[in-house]
């Protein structure tokens, strides 16, 4: 029995739409990273891009638990001394909500050439409109876990 390795011609890519309305940022990022990576398919191989395309809509309505909206910060570094800038997630979600989801998903992908290739298949939009209707995307429902009050 030989080890199966998927070829580029054997991979079929689908399009999935995730609605981020009132769903935690980490849950959206982990589901999107799993789909982008291709771990939901039987032909998954860790060294090959077997994943699908992901469209995230309503990025501006993403939920952050606790006081993360006020305390969590996103950092960027220009490469020059003193070039570190920080922006709070409350301001980031107002000005550029797509960036918040992109940062979260990118952190859950491999940090190599494969990860840079996978992140290009993520499309994030602040509202419910997206230009990918021609690709016939299928809605992907994220299961909500009910919190039990003690």
Beta strands, then each sheet from edge to edge (+ up, - down):
strand 1: 15-19
strand 2: 53-57
strand 3: 73-77
strand 4: 84-88
strand 5: 122-124
strand 6: 138-139
sheet 1: 5+ 2+ 1+ 6+
sheet 2: 3+ 4-
end
